[in-house]
Amino acid sequence: MARVIGTNGSDRIFGSRFNDSLIGLNGNDILTGSVGNDEMLGGTGFDRVDYSRMGRAMTLLPGGFVSKSGLGVDRLNSVEQVVGAAGFANTIDGASGSTASFDVNLGANRLTVNNVPFLGTLTFSVVNFVNVRGTQTSDRIIGNNGANFLDGQGGNDVLIGGGGSDRLVGGNGVDILNGAGAGSRGFREVDILAGGTSQDGFILGDRAGSYYRAGGFTDYALITDFTQGDLIQLGAGEVYQTRRDSAGFDVFVLRNGGADLIADVRTTSFLPLPGGAFRLASGQVFAGFIGA
């Protein structure tokens, strides 16, 4: 086991292929991980643990542990930034936590953990992460422009995919799933949304109009488990139409004499649908739909 201690300046410290203890002391240090079960202690300053060249996906776990896909498990302490392996589907995983909740924005490279025992709220910079498993309490998780997998786990969660074709899973609790968000608006995305148990909400538009408007079947939301009590939010100022199929129904926006698919909805029970074209006022609920 190697024990490497930095100086009072800003250092770059490398481990070996064995179990190491890397200690940064003062300054803004970079601790570079390798194979083995390593301890990474940043010390004071803004300290980074860098796994960018590991060549395997990383999983950031509760308590500051990092699983390196069979190459060991590290323990991080006094570290402000974690850089995942470049080009891999690195994951933030809070599913085994008990009291904390997440506020994650992958587009902003930010992870905030609330209600940490004895510590309160902690905020970290997280780079090269694309997947998030939430906690057993209520989380807010926002993806980036990659193909994100966002899993709310327990609690009443808000999941927003952002750009790219994403998969969102609400889990237990009353969840709100938005595969696109106001930024990307679903342009050329196919997002997969699964609410899970309880009554969930699926966002297909806002007060600026419908999402998934690139045309035809090039972009839409696939809702896999729509059931009685769930709601789909539709954008304002649009004319919509539903059509039944063997798995449930499709939702279209009508414009310029054509019908543009915005959602393929799979249902778990028979649901009444609007007959013909319809609009919704803000807050109006009609046959499982609500106006933005």
Salt bridges, closest charged atoms under 4 A:
ASP38 OD2 - LYS68 NZ 3.36
ASP50 OD2 - ARG12 NH2 3.16
ASP74 OD1 - LYS68 NZ 2.80
ASP93 OD2 - ARG133 NH1 3.69
ASP206 OD1 - ARG185 NH2 2.88
GLU238 OE2 - ARG213 NH1 2.50
GLU238 OE1 - ARG255 NH2 3.89
ASP260 OD2 - ARG255 NH1 3.12
ASP264 OD2 - ARG266 NH2 3.09
